[in-house]
Amino acid sequence: MSINLNLNRLIKLIPHLPPYTRPTLHIAGTNGKGSVSALLTSILISSEPPLSVGRYNSPHLVSIHDCITLDNVAVLPSFYNSVRDEVEKADKEYQTNLTSFEILTLVALQVFEKSKVDVVVLEVGMGGRLDATNVVPDNMIAVSVLTAVDLDHQFFLGDTVIKIAQEKAGIARKGRPFVLGTQRHEGVKEAIEDVLEKIGSHLANAVEVKVREWDERIDGPKRSPFSLVAPHATFQPPPPQPVVANLPCLPIPINAILPLYGAHQLDNLGTALAIVNELINFSESLEIITPLHLKQRLTAGTIEKGIKNVKWPGRLSFHTINVSIPSFSSKSLAELHSAPIPFSMDKKYPLIVLVDGAHNSASAKTLGGYIASLLDLTLESASSPSPLTTININITYILALSHSPPKTPLQTLSPIFLPKVSSQSPCTILNVKTSVALLRFRPPEGMPWVKPVPPKEMEEVVRSLVPDAELRAFEDSMSPSSSNCELKDALRWAAQQGSVDPLSPEGHGISSSLIVLAGSLYLVADFYRLLESTETI
């Protein structure tokens, strides 16, 4: 069944299901809503005593169950199946013909209701006004939220950022706070204010979050500077970001370490903190949250703990994985005599993989900027008064895209490539080699309308963007039952691109590699399924 934005089917069926009575934080947006939901969940379950929190995100990552969590743990398949049976039975009995997403949304709401969670963090699927999540009763919405708005899903939501923002603001509720995250497009805030004025909702802006200096008294021992040329066997991702923010409702500032990477996560944290601020402000006046005693349970200390403990896989996430590749010939190595070998002779080659679900122009720009920042950090760590140093970095992109017109592969891919290095050291030469693997993702469960862009279609775009790149298109189609063969082949190919023959020109100096897997959360999901499996790569 294709996407069908219409609440009539749900409105017809909901009276025949147990009523939904959970205080809900409803989050819409183009980018960042998943990160905000993860931050918010972590902060709430870190309260004293802990709140029980249900969270609903879409799409799911590895399995259909992980889009519904109870205290950050995926719903048990047996629980999920029993609730889904109830919803599908009602759908059949009353002939409402719900879409698969509508069924999934009702299953999530019923799981939360049966679990009697204290708070629900509910992420909008697409849009807002006509999204299935917008059937939550008005009196059960505690706070509505809108993260960064950009162009995406124009066919359904409108052909301008303003129209999309207005559609997403349709989740606002009369008399309830509406938190607006940081916006990068002119006119969005004014358009939202117009919508809220008509509805009668109260606007609250995101809290400003700033990076501060690392303080060992509160942050613990400081890590060594990050570098991509650190030995892969001992690779450590960049340290978390030390941040500070002031919440109007608290007497002291929040000093925390944020483990989510990228400058955009400061904005997402600012949005999450604004939601917390509104919850505390309304804790004694809003009937649905008054029994939770949030003013006493949410303190600077518990909020800092929640920020420190947040996890949100698939968004600028680092992983290491061993991949089998052919070794160089013994004859080549013999010619080196006793020269040091800058690579492992094992058949397993260690890869550093940066995984990100960037799937539109805005998120791709964020990813491209983050890659550039990693190169900057690598240059800084290598800067010294010693003789001239050469650093060779091979960046291999493994990419898949969803077919989602009018969004084009060119719009999504162009911001990712050719990261600009903002600081050059007089003692360091940085050589960056680019390789690109193109493939399809496995069709996601329960979402038959999601289709990948054929690799050959992406190939032409990539050649125009990075004409000097090594390029490989993996054309075999993926079926739902396939075992990630194309992805395994792409990882092996990436390992070969990153391995350095010590007799080659790139064999001189310091060499390392980075794999960037991006373009679609469905490809990210394939990668995580591969990590969880016992398959050899």
C-alpha positions in Angstrom: 0.0 0.0 0.0 1.3 3.5 -0.9 1.5 6.6 1.3 -2.0 8.0 2.0 -2.1 11.0 4.2 -5.7 10.9 5.6 -6.9 10.7 9.2 -10.4 9.6 8.4 -9.7 5.8 8.7 -8.0 6.3 12.1 -10.8 8.5 13.3 -13.3 5.8 12.4 -11.4 3.0 14.2 -10.0 4.6 17.3 -13.4 4.7 19.2 -13.3 0.9 19.1 -9.9 0.6 20.8 -9.0 1.2 24.4 -8.7 5.0 25.0 -5.2 6.5 24.9 -4.4 8.4 28.2 -0.6 8.9 28.2 1.0 12.4 28.5 2.7 12.9 25.1 5.5 15.0 23.7 4.8 15.2 19.9 7.9 15.9 17.7 7.8 16.9 14.0 10.5 18.2 11.7 12.6 17.4 8.6 15.9 16.8 10.3 16.8 16.3 14.0 13.5 14.9 15.4 15.0 11.5 16.0 18.0 13.0 17.8 15.7 15.2 19.9 13.5 12.2 20.8 16.6 10.3 21.9 17.9 13.1 24.0 14.5 13.7 25.6 14.1 10.0 26.4 17.5 9.8 28.0 16.9 12.9 30.1 13.5 11.7 31.3 14.6 8.2 32.3 17.5 9.7 34.2 15.2 11.7 36.5 15.1 10.9 40.2 13.1 8.7 40.7 13.2 7.6 37.0 10.2 8.2 34.8 9.0 5.4 32.6 9.2 6.5 28.9 7.7 5.1 25.7 9.2 6.2 22.4 8.0 5.8 18.9 10.3 6.5 15.9 10.0 5.8 12.2 11.3 4.2 10.2 12.6 1.4 12.3 16.3 0.7 12.1 17.2 -3.0 12.3 13.8 -4.6 13.0 10.2 -3.4 13.2 10.3 -3.8 17.0 13.0 -1.2 17.6 10.7 1.7 16.5 8.7 1.1 19.7 10.8 1.3 22.9 10.0 1.1 26.6 12.8 2.9 28.6 15.1 2.7 25.6 14.5 -1.1 25.1 12.8 -2.4 22.0 9.3 -3.8 22.6 9.3 -7.6 23.0 8.2 -9.4 19.8 5.6 -11.3 21.7 4.1 -8.2 23.2 4.2 -6.4 19.8 2.5 -9.3 18.0 -0.3 -9.6 20.5 -1.1 -5.9 20.3 -0.8 -5.9 16.5 -3.3 -8.8 16.4 -5.8 -6.8 18.3 -5.4 -3.7 16.1 -5.6 -5.8 12.9 -8.7 -7.6 14.1 -10.4 -4.3 14.8 -9.3 -3.0 11.4 -10.8 -6.0 9.7 -14.0 -6.0 11.8 -14.8 -2.3 11.1 -13.5 -2.4 7.6 -11.3 0.7 8.0 -8.5 -0.5 5.7 -5.7 1.1 7.6 -2.3 1.6 5.9 0.7 -0.3 7.4 2.0 2.9 9.0 -1.4 3.6 10.6 -1.5 0.1 12.0 2.1 0.5 13.3 1.2 3.8 14.9 -1.9 2.4 16.7 0.2 -0.6 17.9 2.7 1.8 19.4 0.0 3.9 21.2 -1.6 0.7 22.5 1.7 -0.7 23.7 2.3 2.5 25.6 -1.2 2.5 27.1 -1.0 -1.1 28.2 2.4 -0.4 29.7 1.1 2.6 31.6 4.3 4.6 30.8 4.6 8.0 32.5 5.5 9.9 29.3 5.4 9.1 25.6 7.9 10.7 23.2 6.1 10.5 19.8 8.0 11.2 16.5 5.9 12.2 13.5 6.3 9.9 10.5 5.9 12.6 7.7 4.5 16.0 7.8 2.3 16.6 10.8 -1.2 17.8 10.3 -2.3 14.6 8.5 0.3 12.2 10.0 -1.1 9.1 11.8 0.5 10.3 15.0 -1.7 13.4 15.0 -4.7 11.3 16.2 -3.5 11.6 19.8 -6.3 13.5 21.7 -5.7 17.2 22.3 -5.8 16.8 26.0 -3.0 14.2 26.0 -0.5 16.4 24.3 1.8 18.1 26.8 4.2 19.8 24.4 4.3 20.0 20.6 7.7 20.4 18.9 9.1 21.3 15.5 12.8 20.7 14.7 14.7 22.1 11.7 12.5 22.3 8.6 13.9 21.8 5.1 12.9 20.6 1.6 11.9 16.9 1.7 8.8 14.9 0.7 7.6 17.9 -1.4 5.1 15.8 -3.3 3.1 15.3 -0.1 3.9 18.4 2.0 4.4 21.3 -0.4 7.0 22.7 -2.8 8.5 25.4 -0.5 10.0 25.3 3.0 7.3 27.6 4.2 4.5 25.3 3.0 6.2 22.3 4.6 6.7 24.2 7.9 3.0 25.1 8.0 2.0 21.5 7.3 4.3 20.3 10.1 3.0 22.9 12.5 -0.4 21.3 12.2 0.4 19.2 15.3 0.1 22.3 17.6 -2.6 22.2 20.3 -4.6 25.0 21.8 -3.4 26.1 25.1 -0.3 23.9 25.0 3.4 25.0 24.5 4.9 24.6 21.1 8.8 24.4 21.0 10.4 25.6 17.9 13.9 24.4 17.1 16.6 26.4 15.4 15.6 27.2 11.8 18.0 28.0 8.9 15.4 29.3 6.3 14.0 32.8 6.4 10.3 33.1 7.0 9.8 29.8 8.8 9.5 31.3 12.3 7.0 33.9 11.1 5.0 31.3 9.3 4.9 29.1 12.5 3.8 32.1 14.6 0.9 32.7 12.2 -0.2 29.1 12.6 0.1 29.1 16.4 -1.8 32.4 16.7 -4.8 30.8 14.9 -4.6 27.7 17.0 -4.0 29.4 20.3 -0.7 27.7 21.1 2.2 29.2 23.1 5.6 29.5 21.3 8.8 28.6 23.1 12.2 28.9 21.4 15.1 26.5 21.6 17.6 27.0 24.4 21.0 28.2 23.4 23.7 25.6 23.8 27.4 26.5 23.6 30.6 24.4 23.5 32.9 25.1 26.4 36.4 24.1 27.4 36.8 20.6 28.8 36.9 20.7 32.6 38.4 17.6 34.2 36.7 18.4 37.5 33.3 17.7 36.0 34.0 15.9 32.7 36.7 13.5 33.8 40.2 12.9 32.2 40.6 14.5 28.8 41.3 12.2 25.9 44.1 12.5 23.5 43.5 14.7 20.4 41.5 12.9 17.6 43.3 11.8 14.5 42.3 9.6 11.5 45.9 8.3 11.3 45.8 6.7 14.8 46.4 2.9 14.6 43.2 1.3 13.6 43.6 -1.3 16.3 43.5 1.4 18.9 41.1 3.8 17.1 39.0 6.0 19.4 36.2 8.2 18.0 36.3 11.9 18.8 35.6 12.8 22.5 32.1 14.0 23.4 31.4 17.7 23.2 31.5 19.6 26.5 28.5 21.9 26.5 26.8 24.5 28.7 23.3 25.8 28.6 21.0 27.9 30.9 17.4 26.9 31.5 15.2 29.7 32.7 13.5 27.3 35.1 16.7 26.2 36.8 18.9 28.2 39.2 22.2 26.8 37.9 23.5 26.2 34.4 23.7 22.7 32.7 27.3 21.6 32.3 27.3 18.3 30.4 29.2 16.2 27.9 27.3 15.5 24.7 28.2 12.2 23.0 26.3 13.0 19.8 28.7 14.4 17.1 28.3 17.4 14.9 27.6 21.1 15.5 23.9 20.4 14.5 23.5 18.3 17.7 23.9 21.5 19.7 20.7 22.8 18.1 19.0 19.4 18.8 20.0 19.5 22.4 18.8 23.1 22.7 15.4 21.9 21.4 15.3 19.0 23.9 16.2 21.3 26.8 13.5 23.8 25.7 11.0 20.9 26.0 12.3 20.1 29.5 12.0 23.7 30.4 8.3 23.8 29.4 7.6 20.5 31.2 9.0 22.0 34.4 7.2 25.3 33.9 3.9 23.6 33.4 4.5 20.8 35.9 2.1 22.3 38.5 -0.5 23.7 36.1 -1.0 21.2 33.3 -3.3 18.5 34.6 -1.9 15.5 32.6 1.7 16.0 34.0 0.9 17.3 37.5 1.0 13.8 39.1 4.5 13.3 37.7 6.1 15.9 40.0 8.5 16.9 37.3 9.8 20.0 39.1 11.2 17.8 41.8 12.4 14.9 39.5 14.2 17.0 36.8 17.2 18.8 38.2 20.5 20.1 36.7 22.2 16.9 37.8 19.7 14.5 36.4 19.5 16.4 33.1 23.3 16.3 32.8 23.3 12.6 33.4 20.7 12.1 30.7 22.7 14.1 28.2 25.8 12.1 29.0 24.0 8.7 28.5 22.2 9.4 25.3 22.6 7.0 22.4 21.3 7.4 18.9 22.9 4.9 16.4 23.1 5.6 12.7 23.7 9.3 13.0 27.5 10.2 12.8 28.2 6.9 14.5 31.7 5.4 14.4 32.3 1.6 14.1 35.3 -0.6 13.5 34.9 -3.8 11.5 37.4 -6.4 10.2 37.1 -7.3 6.5 39.0 -10.0 4.6 41.1 -8.8 1.6 43.9 -10.3 -0.4 47.4 -9.4 0.9 50.2 -8.0 -1.1 52.6 -10.3 -2.8 55.5 -11.7 -0.7 57.9 -10.7 -3.5 56.9 -7.0 -3.0 57.4 -7.2 0.7 60.7 -9.0 0.4 62.1 -6.0 -1.5 61.4 -3.8 1.5 63.9 -5.8 3.6 63.6 -4.5 7.1 61.5 -1.4 6.3 58.5 -0.9 8.5 55.1 -2.1 7.1 52.3 0.4 7.5 49.5 -2.2 7.3 48.5 -5.5 8.9 49.6 -8.8 7.2 46.5 -10.6 8.5 43.8 -11.4 6.0 41.5 -9.3 8.1 41.8 -5.6 7.4 40.4 -3.2 10.1 38.0 -0.6 8.8 36.9 2.6 10.5 33.3 3.2 9.4 31.4 6.5 9.9 27.7 5.7 9.6 25.1 8.4 9.0 21.5 8.3 7.7 21.9 11.6 5.7 19.2 11.3 3.1 18.5 14.9 2.0 20.5 18.0 1.0 20.5 19.5 4.5 21.6 16.4 6.3 24.1 15.6 3.6 25.6 19.1 4.0 25.9 18.4 7.8 27.7 15.1 7.0 30.1 16.8 4.5 31.0 19.5 7.0 31.6 16.9 9.7 34.0 14.9 7.4 35.9 18.2 6.8 36.1 18.7 10.5 37.7 15.3 11.0 40.3 16.2 8.4 41.0 19.4 10.2 41.5 17.6 13.5 43.8 15.1 11.8 45.9 18.0 10.5 46.0 19.7 13.9 47.1 16.6 15.6 50.0 16.1 13.1 51.2 19.7 13.4 54.7 19.9 14.8 58.0 21.6 14.2 59.4 18.3 12.9 60.3 17.8 9.2 57.6 17.9 6.5 55.0 15.1 7.0 52.8 13.7 4.4 49.3 12.3 5.4 47.4 10.1 2.9 43.7 9.7 3.7 41.5 7.5 1.5 37.8 8.3 2.0 35.6 5.6 0.6 31.9 6.4 0.4 29.4 3.5 0.4 26.1 5.0 -0.8 22.5 4.1 -1.4 19.5 6.4 -1.9 15.8 6.2 -1.8 13.7 7.1 -4.8 11.8 10.2 -3.6 11.1 12.7 -6.3 11.3 15.6 -6.7 14.4 15.1 -4.6 17.2 14.1 -6.9 20.5 12.2 -6.4 22.4 15.3 -7.3 20.8 17.3 -4.5 21.5 14.7 -1.9 25.0 13.7 -3.0 26.6 17.0 -4.0 27.1 18.4 -0.4 28.8 15.1 0.8 31.8 15.1 -1.5 34.9 17.2 -1.7 35.2 18.3 2.0 37.1 21.5 2.3 40.0 21.4 4.8 39.9 24.7 6.6 43.4 24.6 8.1 46.7 23.6 6.4 49.8 23.1 8.4 53.1 24.4 7.1 54.7 21.2 8.1 52.1 18.8 6.8 50.9 17.8 3.3 47.4 16.2 3.3 46.5 14.0 0.3 42.8 12.9 0.1 41.9 10.2 -2.3 38.2 9.5 -2.9 36.5 6.2 -3.8 32.8 5.6 -4.1 30.8 2.3 -4.0 27.1 2.5 -5.1 24.5 -0.1 -4.2 20.9 -0.8 -3.2 19.5 -1.2 0.3 17.4 -4.1 1.3 13.6 -3.3 1.1 12.5 -2.3 4.6 9.9 -4.6 6.3 6.3 -3.3 6.0 7.2 -0.5 3.7 6.7 -1.7 0.1 6.5 1.8 -1.3 10.2 2.5 -0.4 12.4 1.9 -3.5 16.2 2.4 -3.9 17.7 4.5 -6.7 19.5 2.2 -9.2 23.3 2.4 -8.8 23.7 3.1 -12.5 21.5 6.2 -12.1 23.7 7.4 -9.2 26.9 6.6 -11.1 26.4 9.3 -13.7 25.9 11.9 -10.9 28.9 10.8 -8.9 31.2 10.9 -12.0 30.1 14.5 -12.5 30.8 15.5 -8.9 34.1 13.6 -8.3 35.5 12.7 -11.8 38.8 11.5 -10.4 37.2 9.1 -7.9 37.6 5.3 -8.0 34.0 4.2 -8.6 32.2 0.9 -8.4 28.5 0.2 -8.9 27.1 -2.9 -7.4 24.1 -3.6 -9.6 22.6 -6.8 -8.1 19.1 -6.2 -6.8 18.4 -6.6 -3.1 15.4 -8.7 -2.0 14.0 -8.7 1.6 15.4 -12.1 2.2 18.9 -11.4 0.8 21.9 -11.6 3.1 23.6 -8.2 2.4 25.9 -9.7 -0.3 26.3 -6.4 -2.1 27.1 -4.6 1.1 29.7 -7.2 2.1 31.2 -6.9 -1.4 31.2 -3.1 -1.1 33.0 -3.3 2.3 35.6 -5.7 0.9 36.1 -3.3 -2.1 36.4 -0.4 0.3 39.1 -2.2 2.3 41.1 -2.8 -0.8 40.8 0.9 -1.7 42.0 1.8 1.8 44.9 -0.6 2.0 48.3 0.8 1.0 50.9 -1.1 -1.0 54.1 0.1 0.6 55.8 0.2 -2.9 53.2 2.6 -4.2 53.6 6.4 -4.1 50.9 6.5 -1.4 53.0 4.1 0.7 55.3 7.0 1.7 54.2 9.1 4.7 51.4 8.4 7.1 48.4 6.6 5.6 44.9 5.8 6.8 41.4 5.4 5.6 37.8 6.2 6.5 34.7 4.5 5.2 31.6 6.8 5.0 28.3 4.8 4.8 25.4 7.1 4.1 22.5 8.2 1.8 19.7 6.3 3.5 18.8 5.0 6.9 17.8 1.8 5.1 21.4 1.2 4.1 22.5 2.0 7.7 20.0 -0.6 8.8 21.6 -3.2 6.5 25.0 -2.3 8.0 23.8 -2.9 11.6 22.1 -6.1 10.6 25.5 -7.2 9.2 27.2 -6.2 12.4 24.7 -8.2 14.5 25.0 -11.3 12.3 27.6 -14.0 12.6 28.4 -13.7 8.9 32.1 -13.4 7.9 32.9 -10.3 5.8 
